[in-house]
Amino acid sequence: MRGHGSFGTIVRRDIRATLGRFLAIVGIVALGCGFLAGLTMGGPDMRAAADRYYDGTHLWDLRLVSTLGFSDDDARRVAAVDGVDAVMPSIATDAMARIGGRQQAVRVSLLPEAAAWSHADGDAAVSSDDGDYLNRLILRDGRWPRAADEAVALADAHDDVRIGGTARIGSVAEGGDTSIDGRRLTIVGTVSSPNYPYTVSFGTTTLGTGQLDQVLYVPRDTFGDTPYTELYLTVDGARGEQDSSDGYRNTVDAVADRIRDQVPRLATARRDDLRDQAMAQVEAMRAQLERTTTQLAAAQAAQAAQQQPSPQSAQALQAAQDQAAQAQARIDEATRQAESIAKPDIVVLDRTASESHATYRADSERMDSIAALCQLLPVVVMNAYAIIYAVPPIPFPLPVSPALGALGVMSAAGRSRNGRHVLIRPRIRAADSVTTALDRLQRERGGDQRGDQHDHRSDRGTGLVEHPGHAGLLAGGGGVVAGVLDGLAGHDLGVVAGCGRRGLEVLGHDLAGLAAGDGHAVGLAFGELAGQVDAHGLSLRGLGLCGSGRCIGCDTPRGVANLVPKFCRLP
């Protein structure tokens, strides 16, 4: 008999015996590692790419919205807050528009004048001499608008945007700018906007289906004298932090808190500005009324000087008096409205309030969740393996649960060192651990058998385990025996593996066999025989397992080598 082979020799022999399956497993593991690595890096890469895009296009950090709009003076007041880097006023109005033969919900936004002199640096950055030009657009095709009836549209919209096509503005959302109602805009170019990184949806609206279909950018002249509806601003130091990181949020939140502290003052200033504008109009109306009154008084004096005034002059004088009375009524109403102007509500928003930005961020975090879930897959597979095969990993090197499952009342037969045949029927419960099961088996075998149970160098072989539909592990006469049993054609079929004389590993050195408990047997043994088994009329000699006068043997491990659990331990 040959001596103990090294573990490396056994591994190489197993690989050569099942090279195809080994290569397939290596390929599966490589694909799994690549897939998991891709999922793990997917979320961080999405956030890093978005951060580069946002920084390159100077996306806003904070956005201010007012119920009474903003003026250039308001923008200057916000820019004076400590920590504010740049401020850009803008206008946005939702409306229904007919584009490409169908009605769509669109957002008509103000195109900054600086866009015409900017130029793109690749696909994720825009250069401009105007530091207050935020949310910089990248011109994909066509040209910038030059007239009030021209516009550029988002290139990433789902509809087929055609340069030279038209967009006829229809109904405007409640509270929107009605000055664009009925306008016919010619699309002269397509752009990409950092304000809408999530191209599946551009946001929600109160019109149409509730989802924005397109965004149009138009020059300032398109809106007339409409006040700004929002202020975009950036924060000092925010570009040095990754979007949505703790450092970014802390930097932006600090400035947002300062602006919120200034909101009452900003609201008061905005109200005062509107009152001043309204009162200026009232004063102009009063000046006009005074001129009209002076002219009316002169006409009345001239009419009084006439001894017999004509009916026409009397009618003209009466009409002038009526107009003066109406003008005075309008002045009184304008004065009342000016004095009733209340402070506006001003809201400070960060990027999380942008639906498109928040959706993109949520998708990147969803990738993180999927990657974390995939890391649990090996644990699930190992536990499933443990449940199915009930093979414990302790003290055996198998990645499964240590509990022995589906253990019932089993019988085992072995040969003791003195040659006396012993029949054992241990009672093993399903909750027993490996050690408990072995100890109970040893106690039931008796005192002189206990030494054989622990002697991994016994001259006699291993025991046989049998029970239909169950799996078990117990100690035979001098080695460790594992049985994986299942019912097959009325027989109790078991896979038997043992460690005999030298306590060697199963494959290639010790015995392994397939045995039917009723005497019908088909067996396989390979390598050097390290022990003998006599159980229920079955006898293993040399390289064959014989039963009931029939013997079928094989001397190669191919085909079953990997079916036998490799859990025999060296002494």
C-alpha positions as CSV (number, residue, x, y, z in Angstrom):
1,M,0.0,0.0,0.0
2,R,1.1,3.5,-0.7
3,G,1.6,6.0,2.0
4,H,-0.3,9.1,2.7
5,G,-0.6,11.4,-0.4
6,S,-0.4,15.2,0.0
7,F,-3.5,17.3,-0.1
8,G,-2.2,19.0,-3.2
9,T,-1.9,15.7,-5.0
10,I,-5.5,14.9,-4.1
11,V,-6.7,18.2,-5.4
12,R,-4.8,17.9,-8.7
13,R,-6.2,14.4,-9.1
14,D,-9.7,15.6,-8.6
15,I,-9.2,18.5,-11.1
16,R,-7.9,16.1,-13.7
17,A,-10.7,13.7,-13.2
18,T,-13.4,16.4,-13.7
19,L,-11.5,19.1,-15.7
20,G,-14.6,20.1,-17.7
21,R,-16.7,20.7,-14.6
22,F,-13.8,22.5,-12.9
23,L,-13.3,24.9,-15.8
24,A,-17.1,25.5,-15.8
25,I,-17.1,26.3,-12.1
26,V,-14.1,28.6,-12.6
27,G,-16.0,30.4,-15.4
28,I,-19.2,30.7,-13.3
29,V,-17.2,32.1,-10.4
30,A,-15.4,34.6,-12.6
31,L,-18.7,35.7,-14.2
32,G,-20.3,36.0,-10.7
33,C,-17.3,38.1,-9.4
34,G,-17.5,40.4,-12.5
35,F,-21.3,40.8,-12.1
36,L,-21.0,41.6,-8.4
37,A,-18.1,44.0,-9.0
38,G,-20.2,45.8,-11.6
39,L,-23.2,46.1,-9.3
40,T,-21.0,47.2,-6.4
41,M,-19.4,50.0,-8.5
42,G,-22.5,50.9,-10.4
43,G,-24.0,53.2,-7.8
44,P,-20.7,55.1,-6.9
45,D,-19.9,55.5,-10.6
46,M,-23.3,56.9,-11.3
47,R,-22.9,59.5,-8.6
48,A,-19.4,60.3,-9.6
49,A,-20.4,60.9,-13.2
50,A,-23.3,63.0,-12.2
51,D,-21.1,65.1,-9.9
52,R,-18.6,65.8,-12.8
53,Y,-21.5,66.8,-15.0
54,Y,-23.1,69.1,-12.4
55,D,-19.8,70.8,-11.7
56,G,-18.9,71.2,-15.4
57,T,-22.3,72.8,-16.1
58,H,-22.5,74.9,-12.9
59,L,-25.7,73.3,-11.7
60,W,-27.5,75.3,-9.0
61,D,-27.1,74.3,-5.3
62,L,-30.1,76.3,-4.0
63,R,-33.2,77.5,-5.6
64,L,-35.5,80.3,-4.3
65,V,-39.2,80.5,-5.3
66,S,-41.6,83.4,-4.4
67,T,-45.3,83.8,-4.7
68,L,-44.7,87.4,-6.0
69,G,-41.7,86.6,-8.1
70,F,-38.3,88.3,-7.9
71,S,-36.6,91.4,-9.4
72,D,-33.0,92.2,-10.1
73,D,-32.8,93.9,-6.8
74,D,-33.9,90.7,-5.1
75,A,-31.1,88.8,-6.8
76,R,-28.6,91.4,-5.6
77,R,-29.9,91.0,-2.0
78,V,-29.5,87.3,-2.1
79,A,-26.1,87.5,-3.6
80,A,-25.0,89.6,-0.6
81,V,-25.6,86.7,1.8
82,D,-22.4,85.2,3.1
83,G,-21.5,82.0,1.3
84,V,-23.4,82.7,-1.9
85,D,-21.2,82.4,-4.9
86,A,-23.4,83.3,-7.9
87,V,-27.1,84.1,-8.5
88,M,-29.1,83.7,-11.7
89,P,-32.8,84.8,-12.0
90,S,-35.0,82.8,-14.2
91,I,-38.6,82.3,-15.4
92,A,-40.5,79.0,-15.9
93,T,-44.1,78.5,-16.9
94,D,-45.9,75.2,-17.7
95,A,-48.3,75.1,-20.6
96,M,-49.9,72.8,-23.2
97,A,-48.3,73.0,-26.6
98,R,-48.9,71.3,-29.9
99,I,-45.5,69.8,-31.1
100,G,-45.2,67.4,-34.0
101,G,-48.9,67.0,-34.4
102,R,-49.8,66.1,-30.8
103,Q,-50.5,68.0,-27.6
104,Q,-47.7,67.9,-25.0
105,A,-47.2,69.3,-21.5
106,V,-44.2,71.6,-21.8
107,R,-42.2,73.9,-19.5
108,V,-41.2,77.2,-21.1
109,S,-38.1,78.5,-19.4
110,L,-35.9,81.6,-19.8
111,L,-32.8,81.2,-21.9
112,P,-30.0,83.3,-20.3
113,E,-28.3,85.7,-22.7
114,A,-24.9,84.3,-21.8
115,A,-25.8,81.0,-23.4
116,A,-25.2,82.5,-26.9
117,W,-21.5,83.2,-26.0
118,S,-20.8,80.0,-24.2
119,H,-19.1,76.9,-25.7
120,A,-19.1,73.3,-24.7
121,D,-15.9,71.5,-23.5
122,G,-16.8,68.0,-24.3
123,D,-20.1,66.4,-23.3
124,A,-20.1,67.3,-19.6
125,A,-18.7,70.9,-19.3
126,V,-19.5,74.4,-20.6
127,S,-17.3,77.4,-20.5
128,S,-18.6,81.0,-20.1
129,D,-17.2,84.4,-19.3
130,D,-20.3,85.1,-17.2
131,G,-19.8,83.6,-13.7
132,D,-23.5,84.1,-12.9
133,Y,-24.5,81.8,-15.8
134,L,-25.8,78.7,-14.1
135,N,-27.4,75.5,-15.3
136,R,-25.4,75.8,-18.5
137,L,-26.9,74.3,-21.6
138,I,-25.0,72.2,-24.1
139,L,-26.1,72.8,-27.7
140,R,-26.5,69.5,-29.3
141,D,-27.7,70.6,-32.7
142,G,-28.9,73.7,-34.5
143,R,-28.3,77.2,-33.2
144,W,-29.3,79.5,-30.3
145,P,-32.6,81.6,-30.6
146,R,-32.2,85.2,-31.8
147,A,-35.8,86.3,-31.7
148,A,-38.8,86.2,-29.4
149,D,-40.6,83.6,-31.5
150,E,-37.7,81.1,-31.5
151,A,-36.8,78.4,-29.0
152,V,-34.5,75.4,-28.3
153,A,-35.8,72.1,-27.0
154,L,-34.4,69.3,-25.0
155,A,-32.6,66.7,-27.2
156,D,-33.3,63.9,-24.7
157,A,-37.1,64.2,-24.9
158,H,-39.0,61.1,-26.0
159,D,-40.8,62.9,-28.8
160,D,-39.2,63.4,-32.2
161,V,-37.9,67.0,-32.0
162,R,-37.4,68.4,-35.5
163,I,-35.4,71.5,-36.0
164,G,-37.5,73.9,-38.0
165,G,-40.7,72.5,-36.4
166,T,-43.1,74.6,-34.4
167,A,-44.6,74.6,-30.9
168,R,-47.9,76.4,-30.6
169,I,-48.5,77.4,-27.0
170,G,-52.0,76.8,-25.8
171,S,-53.5,76.9,-22.3
172,V,-51.1,78.0,-19.5
173,A,-51.1,76.5,-16.0
174,E,-52.9,78.3,-13.3
175,G,-50.7,81.2,-12.0
176,G,-48.4,81.0,-15.0
177,D,-47.4,83.7,-17.4
178,T,-50.3,84.3,-19.8
179,S,-48.1,86.5,-22.0
180,I,-47.0,83.4,-23.9
181,D,-50.5,82.1,-24.5
182,G,-51.1,81.6,-28.2
183,R,-47.5,82.1,-29.2
184,R,-46.1,80.2,-32.1
185,L,-42.4,79.2,-31.4
186,T,-40.0,77.9,-34.0
187,I,-37.5,75.3,-32.8
188,V,-34.1,76.2,-34.0
189,G,-31.9,73.9,-31.9
190,T,-31.7,71.1,-29.4
191,V,-29.9,71.2,-26.0
192,S,-29.0,69.1,-23.0
193,S,-29.7,70.5,-19.5
194,P,-28.1,69.6,-16.2
195,N,-31.5,70.5,-14.6
196,Y,-32.9,67.3,-16.2
197,P,-30.4,64.5,-15.8
198,Y,-33.1,61.8,-15.6
199,T,-34.3,61.6,-19.1
200,V,-37.1,59.1,-18.4
201,S,-39.1,61.8,-16.7
202,F,-38.5,65.6,-16.6
203,G,-40.8,66.1,-13.7
204,T,-44.5,66.6,-12.9
205,T,-47.0,69.3,-13.8
206,T,-50.7,70.1,-13.3
207,L,-51.4,69.8,-17.0
208,G,-52.0,66.9,-19.4
209,T,-51.0,63.5,-18.0
210,G,-49.2,65.0,-15.1
211,Q,-45.8,64.4,-16.6
212,L,-43.7,66.9,-18.5
213,D,-43.0,65.9,-22.1
214,Q,-40.7,68.7,-23.2
215,V,-38.8,71.7,-22.0
216,L,-38.4,74.8,-24.2
217,Y,-35.9,77.6,-23.7
218,V,-36.8,81.1,-25.0
219,P,-35.2,84.6,-24.9
220,R,-36.2,87.2,-22.4
221,D,-38.3,89.1,-25.0
222,T,-40.7,86.2,-25.2
223,F,-41.9,86.8,-21.6
224,G,-42.2,90.6,-21.9
225,D,-42.1,92.4,-18.6
226,T,-43.0,89.3,-16.6
227,P,-41.1,89.2,-13.3
228,Y,-38.6,86.4,-12.5
229,T,-40.3,83.4,-10.9
230,E,-37.2,81.8,-9.3
231,L,-33.6,82.4,-8.4
232,Y,-30.8,79.9,-8.9
233,L,-27.7,80.2,-6.9
234,T,-24.4,78.3,-6.1
235,V,-22.6,78.0,-2.8
236,D,-18.9,78.7,-2.1
237,G,-17.0,75.5,-1.7
238,A,-19.8,73.2,-2.8
239,R,-18.1,72.3,-6.1
240,G,-15.2,70.8,-4.1
241,E,-17.6,68.2,-2.5
242,Q,-19.2,65.3,-4.3
243,D,-22.9,65.8,-4.9
244,S,-25.1,64.5,-2.0
245,S,-22.1,63.7,0.2
246,D,-22.1,64.7,3.8
247,G,-19.6,67.5,3.1
248,Y,-21.7,68.8,0.3
249,R,-24.9,68.8,2.4
250,N,-23.2,70.5,5.3
251,T,-21.7,73.2,3.1
252,V,-25.0,73.9,1.3
253,D,-27.2,73.6,4.4
254,A,-25.1,76.3,6.2
255,V,-25.8,78.8,3.4
256,A,-29.4,77.8,3.1
257,D,-29.9,78.5,6.8
258,R,-28.4,82.0,6.4
259,I,-30.8,82.7,3.5
260,R,-33.8,81.4,5.5
261,D,-32.8,83.8,8.3
262,Q,-32.9,86.6,5.7
263,V,-36.3,85.5,4.2
264,P,-38.4,87.9,6.3
265,R,-36.2,90.8,5.2
266,L,-36.3,89.7,1.6
267,A,-40.1,89.3,1.7
268,T,-40.5,92.8,3.2
269,A,-38.2,94.3,0.6
270,R,-40.1,92.6,-2.2
271,R,-43.4,93.9,-0.8
272,D,-42.1,97.4,-0.5
273,D,-40.7,97.3,-4.1
274,L,-44.1,96.2,-5.4
275,R,-45.9,98.8,-3.4
276,D,-43.5,101.5,-4.6
277,Q,-44.1,100.4,-8.2
278,A,-47.9,100.4,-7.7
279,M,-47.8,103.8,-6.0
280,A,-45.6,105.2,-8.8
281,Q,-48.3,104.2,-11.3
282,V,-50.9,105.8,-9.0
283,E,-49.0,109.0,-8.9
284,A,-48.8,109.0,-12.7
285,M,-52.5,108.5,-12.9
286,R,-53.0,111.4,-10.4
287,A,-50.8,113.7,-12.5
288,Q,-52.8,112.9,-15.6
289,L,-56.0,113.5,-13.6
290,E,-54.8,116.9,-12.5
291,R,-54.0,117.9,-16.1
292,T,-57.5,116.7,-17.1
293,T,-59.0,118.6,-14.2
294,T,-57.2,121.8,-15.1
295,Q,-58.4,121.5,-18.7
296,L,-61.9,120.8,-17.5
297,A,-61.9,123.9,-15.3
298,A,-60.7,126.1,-18.2
299,A,-63.5,124.6,-20.4
300,Q,-66.0,125.4,-17.7
301,A,-64.8,129.0,-17.4
302,A,-65.0,129.5,-21.2
303,Q,-68.5,128.0,-21.3
304,A,-69.6,130.4,-18.5
305,A,-68.3,133.3,-20.4
306,Q,-70.5,132.5,-23.3
307,Q,-74.0,133.9,-23.0
308,Q,-75.5,131.0,-24.9
309,P,-73.2,127.9,-24.9
310,S,-73.8,125.5,-27.7
311,P,-75.2,122.0,-26.9
312,Q,-72.1,120.4,-28.3
313,S,-69.8,122.2,-25.9
314,A,-72.1,121.4,-23.0
315,Q,-71.9,117.7,-23.9
316,A,-68.2,117.7,-24.3
317,L,-67.8,119.4,-20.9
318,Q,-70.1,116.7,-19.3
319,A,-68.0,113.9,-20.9
320,A,-64.8,115.4,-19.6
321,Q,-66.3,115.6,-16.1
322,D,-67.4,111.9,-16.3
323,Q,-63.9,110.8,-17.4
324,A,-62.3,112.7,-14.5
325,A,-64.6,111.0,-12.1
326,Q,-63.7,107.6,-13.6
327,A,-60.0,108.4,-13.4
328,Q,-60.4,109.3,-9.7
329,A,-62.1,106.0,-9.1
330,R,-59.3,104.1,-10.8
331,I,-56.8,106.0,-8.7
332,D,-58.6,105.1,-5.5
333,E,-58.7,101.4,-6.5
334,A,-55.1,101.3,-7.4
335,T,-54.2,103.0,-4.2
336,R,-56.2,100.4,-2.2
337,Q,-54.5,97.5,-4.1
338,A,-51.1,98.9,-3.6
339,E,-51.6,99.3,0.1
340,S,-53.1,95.7,0.4
341,I,-50.0,94.0,-1.1
342,A,-48.8,91.5,1.5
343,K,-45.4,89.9,2.0
344,P,-44.7,87.1,-0.4
345,D,-43.9,83.5,0.7
346,I,-40.3,82.7,-0.2
347,V,-39.1,79.1,-0.2
348,V,-35.5,77.9,-0.2
349,L,-35.0,74.6,-1.9
350,D,-32.0,72.3,-2.4
351,R,-31.3,69.7,-5.1
352,T,-33.3,67.1,-3.3
353,A,-36.4,69.1,-4.3
354,S,-35.6,68.6,-8.0
355,E,-37.6,65.6,-9.1
356,S,-35.3,64.7,-11.9
357,H,-32.2,65.0,-9.7
358,A,-33.8,63.0,-6.9
359,T,-34.9,60.2,-9.2
360,Y,-31.4,59.8,-10.6
361,R,-30.0,59.8,-7.1
362,A,-32.5,57.2,-6.0
363,D,-31.6,55.0,-9.0
364,S,-27.9,55.1,-8.0
365,E,-28.9,54.1,-4.4
366,R,-31.0,51.3,-5.8
367,M,-27.9,49.9,-7.5
368,D,-26.3,49.9,-4.0
369,S,-29.2,47.9,-2.6
370,I,-29.1,45.4,-5.4
371,A,-25.3,44.9,-4.9
372,A,-25.9,44.4,-1.2
373,L,-28.6,41.9,-1.9
374,C,-26.4,40.0,-4.2
375,Q,-23.8,39.6,-1.5
376,L,-26.3,37.6,0.4
377,L,-26.7,35.1,-2.4
378,P,-23.8,32.9,-1.4
379,V,-25.2,32.7,2.2
380,V,-28.6,31.7,0.8
381,V,-27.0,29.0,-1.4
382,M,-24.9,27.6,1.4
383,N,-27.9,27.4,3.8
384,A,-29.9,25.8,1.0
385,Y,-27.1,23.3,0.6
386,A,-27.2,22.7,4.4
387,I,-30.9,22.1,4.4
388,I,-30.9,19.7,1.5
389,Y,-27.8,17.7,2.4
390,A,-27.7,18.3,6.1
391,V,-23.9,18.2,6.2
392,P,-22.3,20.2,9.0
393,P,-19.2,22.4,8.4
394,I,-17.8,21.9,11.9
395,P,-15.5,20.0,12.3
396,F,-15.7,19.4,8.5
397,P,-14.6,22.0,6.0
398,L,-17.9,22.4,4.2
399,P,-19.8,25.7,4.0
400,V,-23.1,24.5,5.4
401,S,-25.1,24.6,8.7
402,P,-23.7,22.6,11.6
403,A,-27.1,21.1,12.4
404,L,-27.8,17.5,11.3
405,G,-31.2,17.4,9.6
406,A,-33.7,14.6,9.0
407,L,-32.0,12.2,11.3
408,G,-34.1,9.2,12.3
409,V,-33.5,5.8,13.8
410,M,-30.7,4.2,11.9
411,S,-28.8,0.9,12.1
412,A,-25.2,0.4,11.7
413,A,-23.0,-2.7,11.6
414,G,-19.3,-2.9,12.0
415,R,-16.6,-5.2,13.0
416,S,-14.7,-4.7,16.2
417,R,-11.0,-5.2,16.6
418,N,-11.5,-8.6,18.2
419,G,-13.5,-9.7,15.1
420,R,-16.9,-9.9,16.9
421,H,-19.8,-8.8,14.8
422,V,-21.9,-6.1,16.5
423,L,-25.3,-4.8,15.4
424,I,-26.1,-1.3,16.6
425,R,-29.4,0.7,16.5
426,P,-28.7,4.1,17.9
427,R,-31.5,6.6,18.5
428,I,-30.4,9.9,16.9
429,R,-32.6,12.9,17.1
430,A,-33.0,15.5,14.3
431,A,-31.6,18.3,16.5
432,D,-28.4,16.4,17.5
433,S,-25.1,18.0,16.6
434,V,-22.3,15.9,15.1
435,T,-20.6,15.5,18.4
436,T,-23.8,14.5,20.2
437,A,-24.7,12.0,17.5
438,L,-21.3,10.4,17.6
439,D,-21.2,10.3,21.4
440,R,-24.6,8.7,21.6
441,L,-23.6,6.1,19.1
442,Q,-20.4,5.4,21.0
443,R,-22.3,5.0,24.3
444,E,-24.8,2.5,22.8
445,R,-22.0,0.4,21.2
446,G,-20.5,-0.4,24.6
447,G,-17.3,0.0,26.5
448,D,-14.9,-2.1,24.4
449,Q,-16.2,-0.5,21.2
450,R,-15.4,3.1,22.4
451,G,-11.8,2.7,21.7
452,D,-12.5,1.5,18.2
453,Q,-14.7,4.5,17.7
454,H,-11.9,6.9,18.3
455,D,-9.0,4.9,16.7
456,H,-8.6,6.3,13.2
457,R,-5.7,3.9,12.7
458,S,-7.7,0.7,13.3
459,D,-7.0,-2.3,11.1
460,R,-10.7,-2.8,10.6
461,G,-12.9,-0.8,8.3
462,T,-15.9,1.4,8.5
463,G,-19.6,1.0,9.4
464,L,-22.6,1.1,7.0
465,V,-25.5,3.6,7.4
466,E,-28.9,2.9,6.0
467,H,-32.3,4.4,6.2
468,P,-34.6,5.4,3.2
469,G,-35.0,9.1,2.6
470,H,-32.6,10.3,5.3
471,A,-29.0,11.4,5.8
472,G,-26.7,10.6,8.7
473,L,-23.2,10.6,10.1
474,L,-21.8,8.1,12.5
475,A,-18.7,6.3,13.5
476,G,-18.0,2.7,12.5
477,G,-15.4,0.3,13.7
478,G,-12.3,2.4,13.5
479,G,-13.3,5.3,11.2
480,V,-15.8,7.9,10.2
481,V,-18.7,6.9,8.0
482,A,-21.1,9.2,6.1
483,G,-24.3,7.9,4.5
484,V,-26.4,10.0,2.1
485,L,-29.5,7.8,1.6
486,D,-32.5,8.0,-0.5
487,G,-35.2,5.5,-1.5
488,L,-34.7,4.0,-5.0
489,A,-36.9,1.3,-6.5
490,G,-37.8,-0.1,-3.2
491,H,-34.2,-0.3,-2.0
492,D,-32.3,1.7,0.6
493,L,-29.5,3.3,-1.5
494,G,-26.6,4.7,0.3
495,V,-23.3,6.4,-0.5
496,V,-20.8,5.1,2.0
497,A,-17.4,6.7,2.6
498,G,-14.9,5.9,5.4
499,C,-11.5,6.6,6.8
500,G,-9.8,3.4,7.7
501,R,-6.4,2.3,8.7
502,R,-4.4,5.5,8.2
503,G,-7.3,8.0,8.6
504,L,-6.7,9.3,5.1
505,E,-9.0,11.4,3.0
506,V,-11.9,9.6,1.2
507,L,-11.1,10.0,-2.4
508,G,-8.2,8.2,-3.9
509,H,-7.1,6.4,-0.7
510,D,-10.0,5.0,1.2
511,L,-13.1,3.0,0.4
512,A,-16.3,4.4,-1.1
513,G,-19.3,2.4,-2.2
514,L,-22.9,2.4,-3.3
515,A,-24.8,-0.2,-1.4
516,A,-28.5,-1.4,-1.3
517,G,-29.6,-2.5,2.1
518,D,-31.5,-5.6,1.1
519,G,-28.5,-7.4,-0.4
520,H,-28.8,-6.1,-4.0
521,A,-25.6,-4.2,-4.4
522,V,-23.8,-2.1,-7.0
523,G,-20.6,-0.8,-5.6
524,L,-17.5,1.2,-6.4
525,A,-14.2,1.2,-4.6
526,F,-11.0,2.9,-5.8
527,G,-7.5,3.6,-4.7
528,E,-6.0,1.6,-1.9
529,L,-8.4,-0.3,0.3
530,A,-7.9,0.8,3.9
531,G,-10.4,-1.5,5.6
532,Q,-13.2,-4.0,5.3
533,V,-16.9,-3.8,5.7
534,D,-19.2,-6.7,6.6
535,A,-22.8,-5.7,7.0
536,H,-26.1,-7.5,6.2
537,G,-24.5,-10.0,3.9
538,L,-22.4,-7.4,2.0
539,S,-18.7,-7.8,1.8
540,L,-16.1,-5.5,0.3
541,R,-12.9,-7.2,-0.9
542,G,-10.2,-5.5,-2.9
543,L,-11.8,-3.3,-5.6
544,G,-15.4,-4.7,-5.6
545,L,-18.5,-4.6,-3.5
546,C,-20.4,-7.9,-3.7
547,G,-23.8,-8.8,-2.4
548,S,-26.1,-11.9,-2.9
549,G,-23.6,-13.6,-5.1
550,R,-23.4,-10.7,-7.5
551,C,-20.4,-8.4,-7.7
552,I,-19.8,-5.4,-9.8
553,G,-16.6,-3.5,-9.3
554,C,-14.7,-0.5,-10.8
555,D,-11.3,0.9,-10.2
556,T,-11.7,4.5,-11.3
557,P,-13.2,7.4,-9.4
558,R,-14.5,9.1,-12.5
559,G,-18.2,9.8,-12.3
560,V,-18.7,9.5,-8.5
561,A,-15.6,11.0,-7.1
562,N,-17.3,14.3,-6.4
563,L,-20.5,12.7,-5.1
564,V,-18.8,11.6,-1.9
565,P,-18.4,14.3,0.8
566,K,-14.7,14.9,1.6
567,F,-14.9,15.3,5.3
568,C,-12.6,12.6,6.7
569,R,-10.0,14.3,8.8
570,L,-6.4,13.4,9.5
571,P,-5.8,12.2,13.0
